[in-house]
Amino acid sequence: MSGWGYIVTSYETVLVTHEGGVSTITLNRPPVNAVSAGLMRDVLAALSELEAREETRCVVLTGSGTKAFCAGADLKASGGGPGSGPSFRELGRSVLDRIETFPKPVVAAIRGWCIGGGFAIGMSCDVRLASTTARFRTGDAYIGVVPSWGMSLTRLTHYIGRNRALDLLIVGEDLDAAGAKEMGLVTRVIPEEEFDAEVARIAQRLAGGAPIVFQAIKETVRAQYVHSPGAARELETHWSNICAASADQKEGLAAQREKRAPIFKGR
């Protein structure tokens, strides 16, 4: 995203920048940021870097340029397509699992095409912001491929419901940003001319939240479908006890009483 911070780490296929408590991972395989095994390994490495970086409180995941967030798998780089081999499939699953279990909020900033593996990556993020230029496609049935990264055939039903998931996958037509918002795929749609500024505003807001609570939210919500409501309830109790004993809860309550912004330290 142009104008965001400065380049701190340049991997082969992604860039990592920082702006205050927000770090941005930019998929950088022009012209459409297609997924390769190398890109997925770079994303995993970047996430590990940012998990260890205490100053990072929120991560934005976006694509370079304006043509695409990520237009699916690079067929040559993947050896024939998303379903071409178990190693490529497992890499894709690892990226989705890593984003979902990453302890800090991850925001997808989507402009242009969001297709196939790119759709899977974008949907696994906690908050999904779409430019009015965003276009989504899940028409794998029309290229003869079974999507197998654990998104379209597994997570998607839990995310948006059985009927909407089947409509999206079986009809398989391109979906604009407004249609994606109606289906519950994206959090909000933002005019392209305001997109970078609004993404920055929302990400900075998230960076000011309580890290313990965000981790509790992510783990407990995920447990609802990965495990069971009972497991989620146990996690809710676990994190509630941790939070009650934390300095951050004391700080949050004090800040509310004193009508000031809290300063959370993640402990």
Number of C-alpha atoms within 10 A of each C-alpha: 20 8 7 15 15 13 11 11 14 15 17 13 19 25 22 24 19 20 15 12 18 25 27 29 25 23 28 23 19 14 14 22 28 25 26 25 18 16 20 22 19 21 24 17 14 19 21 13 13 22 17 9 12 10 16 19 27 27 29 24 23 25 31 22 19 17 19 26 33 31 24 25 23 19 14 9 14 19 15 12 18 25 18 13 12 11 12 21 19 14 19 25 18 17 21 24 15 17 24 21 15 20 20 24 25 26 26 26 26 31 27 23 26 31 24 25 26 23 23 26 27 28 24 24 23 18 20 23 27 30 24 20 19 25 25 26 20 24 20 17 13 12 8 9 13 13 21 18 25 18 22 23 15 14 18 21 15 15 18 13 13 11 9 15 20 15 11 20 19 14 12 16 14 16 18 18 24 20 15 20 17 11 16 15 22 23 16 17 20 21 12 16 10 11 20 17 14 15 22 17 12 14 24 19 13 21 22 17 21 22 21 21 19 18 17 20 17 17 19 24 16 16 19 15 15 13 11 12 14 11 14 19 14 13 18 17 13 13 18 15 11 14 19 11 12 15 13 22 20 15 17 18 12 14 14 12 9 10 9 10 13 19 13 18 17 18 13
